């Protein structure tokens, strides 16, 4: 969004990270996204596997978790696009 709005992503991330949006993921992965650095800390394929297992468990328990389902779908698309060996921050490539 920052890039599409003509903003420099790095200072935008810094400004947002001081507020309610602050989190480990934001602090550690947002700068990598800004630099287009997709070296894995945790690979897309590992995340996809974990989400597949979570979906299986939810199904076995008869539970629905729309957020988990959506994340599972995104990671599956990322695998189909050949992003499996990249870090989970590479999901941004689905929209860029």
N, C-alpha and C positions, 0 to 999 in steps of 0.2 A: 504494500500500500504506500509506504514511504517513497519508494522509487517511482511508482506510477504518479504520485503527486509532485514529483520533481524535487523531493527532499533527499539529502545525503543520508543513507541508512545508518551510518555509524553514530552521528550525534543524535539522530532520532531514537535509536536504541538506548543510548545513554540517558536521554531525557525521560524516556518511559520507564527505564529500570529503577528509577528512584521512587516510583509510586507504587500503587496497588498491583501493577502488572509484574512486579519483581518476583522472580522465582529462579531456581537453579537452572531450569531449562532456558529461560530467557537470558540469564546472565551468561551462560556457557555456550548456548547454541545460536542465539541471535547474532552475535558477532561473526560466527562462522558463516552464517547465511549471508550476511552483508559482504563478506570477503569471498563468497562462492567457494568456500573450503568445505568439502564434503568427506574428508578423511574420517573414517569411522572411529567412534568411541564405542558405539553400539550399532551394529549393522541393521539396515532395513530388514534383511531376511530373518534376523533373530527376533526383531519386534513382530514381524509378520507371524512367525511361529508361535510366539507367546499369545498373540491375539487370536490365532486359530484355536489354541488350546482353551483360552478363556471362552470363546464362542461355543466350543464343544461342551464345556462345563455348564455354561448358562443354559444351553439346549437340554442337557441331561436333567437339570434342576427345574426346567420349565419356566425359566426367568427370561425377561427381556431387559436389555440394557442398550438403548439406542445409541448412546455415545460410544460404547465398545464396538457395536456393529458398524458404525460409521468409520471409526478408526481402522477396523479390520478391512473394510472395503478400500480405504485409501492405501493401506500398506499392500494389499493385493494388487492394486493398480500399479503401485511403485515397482513391485516385483515384475509384473508384466512388461513394464517399460525398461527393465534391465538395471534397476537401481539397487538391487539386493546387496551388493558388496559395499555400498556407500553408507555413511553415517545417517542416522534417522533424520538429521536436519535436511537431508536431500529431498525430503517430501515436498519442499518448496518448489522443486522442479516440476511438480504436477501442475502448477499454476504459472510458472514463469517461462 
